[in-house]
């Protein structure tokens, strides 16, 4: 049986934007080296590839963009029925993106 990758839930929720039309999709709420979970006000089309921008703050408070390609795997209502949760898997991550994701998982406070 394959073990689940290390995963953590953020207490700071970076904004996620769709780079194709520059619209805000939602907020990052869970992160692993292989993918992420997003909270949004609208459901997201599943089995679809997205070019996304995640607004990542540095430890100095500066904001920078992490651009990723991700495929939506599932989307369902959140425990709060006003919102939706969507799971994504990352594709074609650069070495720099891997480093930023690892830093996020190390440096930001997580819920669990």
N, C-alpha and C positions, 0 to 999 in steps of 0.2 A: 504494500500500500504506500502510495506517495505521501510524504508528509507535507503539511501546509507550510508555505514560506513564512519567514518572519513578517509580521504585520503589526502596524500600530495605527491608532486613530488620533488624528490631530485635535488640539484644542484651539488652534488658530486655523481658520478655514480660508485658504487661498482661493481667489476667483479663477474660474476656468472659462476661457473664451474659445469659440469656434473661429479658427483663423480663416476659414473660407469666406465667411460673411461678417466677421468681426462682431459677433453677437455674444453676449454673456450666456453661458449654458447653465452654470451653477457654481458650487463650491466643493473643493476637495475635502472629504471627511475621513478617508481611509487610504493608506498607501502601503504598497509592498514593492519589492524590486521588479515584480512581474506585472503589476497593474495598480488600479486605484478604484475607489468608489466615490461617486459624486452625488451631492444633494442638490435638487433643482425644484423649481416650481412647476415644471411641465415634464411629462414623460419624454424620454429620448428614444428615437428609433433604434431598435436593436439590430445586431448582425450588420453593423455599418461601420466603416472606417472614418475616423475624424482626425483632422489636423488641429491640435489643441494648443493653447497657450495657458500656462499656469503661472500666476503672479506669485513669485517667490521672493520673500524678503530676506535680506542678508542679516547677519548678526549685527551689522552697523545700522540697520533700519532702512537700507536702500532696497528698492524694489527692482527685480529683474525678471525677465520672462524665460520660462522653461518651455520650449516648444517640443511637443511629442506627437507621434502618430499612435492612435489607440483605436481598438475595435470595441464597440459596445456589445456586451455579451447578454445582459439582462437589464430590465428596468421594471421596478415595482413601486407601489406606494410605500412611503416611509411609515414608521410608527405614528408620526404626525400626518394625518391624511391630507394635509394641505401641501405636502411635498412628495417627491419621488426620489428613490435611490437608484443609481445606475452603476453597474460594474463594467469596467473596461480592462482590457489586457493591452499592454504596450507592445508596439511593433517597431523594429528598426531603430532602437535607441542608440544614440551616439555614446561614446565613452564619456563625454562631458555630461550628458543627461544622466547616465548611471551614477556619476559622482555627485551630482546635485541631489538626486533622489536619496542616495546613501546619506548625504549631509542632512537633508530634511529629516530622515528617520532618526539620525543621531542627535541633532541639536534642538528640534522643536519638542515642546511638551506634548505628550500623547495621553489619550484617555485609557487605553488598555490594550 
